[in-house]
């Protein structure tokens, strides 16, 4: 089986190189980790590359690339913190709405990418989209200022 996979990787690499890519084939391990948190599936995938770096992505309840880590302990810590945060969020009355909004935002990003890659968008339309995004940013800041903070073990990285 391994010989077949290696041959397939070489074939893919050659095709990509013919397209102009620089291809580095890295031996790595891909791990899938899943938890049941009060009836909600929370799952992660992480890749350990040949240099010992860890690339972590949350897969469920919605996809979100998280970070690259130098040490296994840091990867485990962020998964532990993420699970604690989901346990807190699940106790709220809005968890299903939160997950729906997150999934919707992920789908909007995919739709925007299709729009951008398949169509020549007029500048005024781009400005309108930027204006909508700025409004969402303003709403997030306003809500953060009025909402009760529930988790204090770690500071938010993006607020």
QUIJO-V846689 format. One record per residue. N is the residue number from 1. RES is the residue in one small letter. PHI is phi in whole degrees, -180 to 180 (none if undefined). PSI is psi in whole degrees, -180 to 180 (999 if undefined). OMEGA is omega in degrees with one decimal (NA if undefined). Layout:
n->N res->RES phi->PHI psi->PSI omega->OMEGA
n->N res->RES phi->PHI psi->PSI omega->OMEGA
//
This chain:
n->1 res->x phi->none psi->-43 omega->-178.1
n->2 res->x phi->-62 psi->-40 omega->178.8
n->3 res->x phi->-61 psi->-40 omega->179.2
n->4 res->x phi->-64 psi->-44 omega->-180.0
n->5 res->x phi->-64 psi->-45 omega->179.2
n->6 res->x phi->-61 psi->-42 omega->178.3
n->7 res->x phi->-64 psi->-41 omega->178.8
n->8 res->x phi->-64 psi->-42 omega->178.0
n->9 res->x phi->-62 psi->-43 omega->179.0
n->10 res->x phi->-63 psi->-40 omega->178.5
n->11 res->x phi->-64 psi->-46 omega->178.3
n->12 res->x phi->-62 psi->-43 omega->-179.4
n->13 res->x phi->-60 psi->-44 omega->-179.5
n->14 res->x phi->-63 psi->-44 omega->179.0
n->15 res->x phi->-62 psi->-42 omega->179.9
n->16 res->x phi->-68 psi->-39 omega->177.3
n->17 res->x phi->-64 psi->-38 omega->177.4
n->18 res->x phi->-64 psi->-25 omega->177.3
n->19 res->x phi->-83 psi->-6 omega->178.7
n->20 res->x phi->106 psi->7 omega->-177.7
n->21 res->x phi->-82 psi->153 omega->167.3
n->22 res->x phi->-100 psi->118 omega->-172.9
n->23 res->x phi->-111 psi->126 omega->172.9
n->24 res->x phi->-115 psi->113 omega->178.3
n->25 res->x phi->-87 psi->121 omega->-176.2
n->26 res->x phi->-114 psi->127 omega->171.8
n->27 res->x phi->-74 psi->130 omega->-177.6
n->28 res->x phi->-153 psi->172 omega->175.9
n->29 res->x phi->-120 psi->136 omega->176.3
n->30 res->x phi->-110 psi->128 omega->-178.2
n->31 res->x phi->-120 psi->140 omega->177.0
n->32 res->x phi->-117 psi->128 omega->-176.6
n->33 res->x phi->-127 psi->130 omega->179.8
n->34 res->x phi->-133 psi->150 omega->-179.9
n->35 res->x phi->-135 psi->151 omega->168.4
n->36 res->x phi->-106 psi->111 omega->-179.0
n->37 res->x phi->-110 psi->97 omega->179.0
n->38 res->x phi->53 psi->42 omega->178.2
n->39 res->x phi->89 psi->-3 omega->177.3
n->40 res->x phi->-104 psi->132 omega->176.4
n->41 res->x phi->-80 psi->125 omega->173.9
n->42 res->x phi->-123 psi->121 omega->-174.3
n->43 res->x phi->-135 psi->151 omega->-178.7
n->44 res->x phi->-134 psi->154 omega->168.2
n->45 res->x phi->-128 psi->137 omega->173.2
n->46 res->x phi->-139 psi->149 omega->-177.7
n->47 res->x phi->-115 psi->131 omega->173.9
n->48 res->x phi->-107 psi->115 omega->-176.6
n->49 res->x phi->-89 psi->177 omega->-176.3
n->50 res->x phi->-64 psi->-23 omega->178.6
n->51 res->x phi->-88 psi->2 omega->177.4
n->52 res->x phi->82 psi->16 omega->177.7
n->53 res->x phi->-93 psi->150 omega->-175.3
n->54 res->x phi->-115 psi->122 omega->174.7
n->55 res->x phi->-105 psi->119 omega->-175.0
n->56 res->x phi->-110 psi->138 omega->175.9
n->57 res->x phi->-138 psi->133 omega->171.7
n->58 res->x phi->-83 psi->135 omega->-178.5
n->59 res->x phi->-105 psi->-41 omega->-179.7
n->60 res->x phi->-129 psi->147 omega->10.0
n->61 res->x phi->-80 psi->-9 omega->174.9
n->62 res->x phi->-152 psi->150 omega->-176.0
n->63 res->x phi->-75 psi->139 omega->177.5
n->64 res->x phi->-161 psi->115 omega->173.7
n->65 res->x phi->-66 psi->133 omega->-175.5
n->66 res->x phi->-101 psi->-61 omega->-173.3
n->67 res->x phi->-175 psi->166 omega->169.6
n->68 res->x phi->-105 psi->134 omega->-177.1
n->69 res->x phi->-120 psi->146 omega->177.6
n->70 res->x phi->-83 psi->-32 omega->-173.0
n->71 res->x phi->-124 psi->146 omega->178.5
n->72 res->x phi->-60 psi->-37 omega->-179.2
n->73 res->x phi->-61 psi->-39 omega->179.0
n->74 res->x phi->-66 psi->-40 omega->177.4
n->75 res->x phi->-61 psi->-48 omega->-179.2
n->76 res->x phi->-65 psi->-41 omega->178.3
n->77 res->x phi->-60 psi->-43 omega->-177.5
n->78 res->x phi->-70 psi->-34 omega->175.3
n->79 res->x phi->-66 psi->-43 omega->178.5
n->80 res->x phi->-60 psi->-46 omega->179.9
n->81 res->x phi->-64 psi->-44 omega->179.7
n->82 res->x phi->-60 psi->-43 omega->177.9
n->83 res->x phi->-64 psi->-43 omega->176.8
n->84 res->x phi->-59 psi->-42 omega->-179.6
n->85 res->x phi->-66 psi->-39 omega->176.9
n->86 res->x phi->-67 psi->-38 omega->177.2
n->87 res->x phi->-61 psi->-41 omega->175.8
n->88 res->x phi->-64 psi->-46 omega->-176.8
n->89 res->x phi->-65 psi->-36 omega->-179.0
n->90 res->x phi->-64 psi->-30 omega->178.7
n->91 res->x phi->-73 psi->-15 omega->178.5
n->92 res->x phi->-78 psi->162 omega->179.7
n->93 res->x phi->-79 psi->-9 omega->-171.5
n->94 res->x phi->-108 psi->13 omega->-172.7
n->95 res->x phi->-60 psi->-43 omega->-179.5
n->96 res->x phi->-65 psi->-39 omega->176.4
n->97 res->x phi->-64 psi->-42 omega->179.0
n->98 res->x phi->-59 psi->-47 omega->179.7
n->99 res->x phi->-65 psi->-41 omega->177.8
n->100 res->x phi->-62 psi->-43 omega->178.9
n->101 res->x phi->-64 psi->-43 omega->-180.0
n->102 res->x phi->-63 psi->-44 omega->177.8
n->103 res->x phi->-65 psi->-39 omega->179.0
n->104 res->x phi->-63 psi->-43 omega->178.7
n->105 res->x phi->-63 psi->-40 omega->177.0
n->106 res->x phi->-61 psi->-42 omega->179.1
n->107 res->x phi->-68 psi->-38 omega->177.8
n->108 res->x phi->-62 psi->-39 omega->177.9
n->109 res->x phi->-62 psi->-43 omega->177.8
n->110 res->x phi->-65 psi->-41 omega->179.2
n->111 res->x phi->-65 psi->-42 omega->178.6
n->112 res->x phi->-62 psi->-42 omega->179.2
n->113 res->x phi->-61 psi->-44 omega->176.2
n->114 res->x phi->-60 psi->-44 omega->179.0
n->115 res->x phi->-58 psi->-48 omega->-176.9
n->116 res->x phi->-66 psi->-41 omega->-175.2
n->117 res->x phi->-81 psi->-24 omega->-175.7
n->118 res->x phi->-105 psi->-14 omega->-174.5
n->119 res->x phi->-133 psi->152 omega->173.0
n->120 res->x phi->-92 psi->105 omega->-172.8
n->121 res->x phi->-88 psi->128 omega->177.6
n->122 res->x phi->-63 psi->148 omega->-176.6
n->123 res->x phi->-58 psi->-38 omega->-179.5
n->124 res->x phi->-66 psi->-32 omega->176.8
n->125 res->x phi->-71 psi->-38 omega->176.0
n->126 res->x phi->-62 psi->-44 omega->179.1
n->127 res->x phi->-62 psi->-38 omega->178.0
n->128 res->x phi->-64 psi->-42 omega->177.7
n->129 res->x phi->-64 psi->-42 omega->178.0
n->130 res->x phi->-61 psi->-41 omega->178.4
n->131 res->x phi->-61 psi->-42 omega->177.3
n->132 res->x phi->-63 psi->-41 omega->179.1
n->133 res->x phi->-66 psi->-40 omega->177.3
n->134 res->x phi->-63 psi->-36 omega->176.6
n->135 res->x phi->-64 psi->-42 omega->177.1
n->136 res->x phi->-63 psi->-42 omega->176.4
n->137 res->x phi->-58 psi->-45 omega->178.6
n->138 res->x phi->-62 psi->-42 omega->178.6
n->139 res->x phi->-63 psi->-42 omega->179.0
n->140 res->x phi->-62 psi->-44 omega->178.5
n->141 res->x phi->-63 psi->-43 omega->179.7
n->142 res->x phi->-63 psi->-46 omega->-178.8
n->143 res->x phi->-65 psi->-42 omega->177.6
n->144 res->x phi->-57 psi->-39 omega->-179.0
n->145 res->x phi->-70 psi->-23 omega->-177.9
n->146 res->x phi->-107 psi->-14 omega->-176.5
n->147 res->x phi->-86 psi->154 omega->177.5
n->148 res->x phi->-82 psi->129 omega->177.4
n->149 res->x phi->-77 psi->136 omega->-176.3
n->150 res->x phi->-113 psi->-20 omega->-173.4
n->151 res->x phi->-125 psi->128 omega->-173.4
n->152 res->x phi->-126 psi->-2 omega->-177.4
n->153 res->x phi->-64 psi->-33 omega->-176.1
n->154 res->x phi->-140 psi->147 omega->177.0
n->155 res->x phi->-80 psi->148 omega->175.9
n->156 res->x phi->-62 psi->142 omega->-178.6
n->157 res->x phi->-92 psi->-17 omega->-171.9
n->158 res->x phi->-125 psi->6 omega->177.8
n->159 res->x phi->-104 psi->999 omega->NA
//
